[in-house]
Amino acid sequence: MLLLAGWAALAPRPMAWFYIALVAVFEYWLYRRIRELGDEPVPTAAAPYNFSADEARLVRRFRFYFAYPVLARDCSSVLSALGLTGLILGLWLTYKQAFVPAALIGLNLFAVTRFTKVLAPLLTLRMAASRGDRDALLMLEVHDPAWAKIRAGNEPERKMGA
């Protein structure tokens, strides 16, 4: 992404559009992956995880983060690169008078923000808790116990013994 953003800065007319297209493809793929998981309620007090009501609410809200932690971390890194390059490239393209690509890249920062909230919940929850949001503080408290239950429920010997 950084290399492509550099090319878009050097040659705004063709490469900025290629950058926008590649970002759109990535975000569409990510959106589809997130939507595939659905939004059904997570069962409480059901084997193998035995989530409490608050833990189930946390897992439901950030389902992709809990279902695919490595992918969520990697996509979060890509999104941070997109946010950084979007800020710089949007300003640079405005200076180079490529207004339409600059506006599209600037508007994409809203999508990057939304995806980041889904893929990096600890950042989002900590920010909300620091502003006094009690629900976010509660979700931060149940985050580590939820992960402990997920790890314990996914152990191979536990599955064979159950």
C-alpha positions, 0 to 999 in steps of 0.5 A, a space after each residue: 500500500 505504501 509503495 502504491 501510495 508513493 506512485 499515486 503521489 508521483 503520478 496522480 492521474 493514473 495511479 491515484 485511480 489504481 490506488 482507489 480501486 485497490 483500496 476498494 477491492 480490499 475493503 469490499 473483501 473485508 466487508 464480505 468476510 465480516 458479513 459472512 459471520 452474521 449477527 446472530 446472538 452468541 449463546 450464553 452458558 453453553 458448552 464449550 465456552 460458557 460465556 456470561 451475558 456480558 461476554 456473549 455481548 462482547 463476542 457478538 459485537 466484535 465477532 470477526 476479532 474473536 473468530 479470526 484474531 490473526 486475520 483481524 490483526 493483519 487487516 488492522 495493520 493494512 487499515 492503519 497504512 491506508 489511514 496514514 496514506 489516505 491522510 497524506 495522499 488526500 492532501 497531496 492530491 489536493 495540492 496537485 489539483 486532482 480533486 476527485 481522487 483526493 475527495 474519494 481518498 478523504 471520504 475513504 477515511 470514514 470507512 477505514 475508521 469503521 473497519 478499525 473499530 470492528 477489527 481493533 476493539 481494544 483501542 475503541 473500548 479504551 478510548 470510550 472508557 477513558 471518556 467515561 463510557 461504563 459499557 465500554 469499561 464493562 466490555 474491557 473487564 470481560 475481554 480477557 475472561 472471554 479470551 480465556 474461555 475461548 482458548 480453553 474451549 478450543 483446546 484439542 484434549 478438551 474436545 476429545 474428552 467432552 
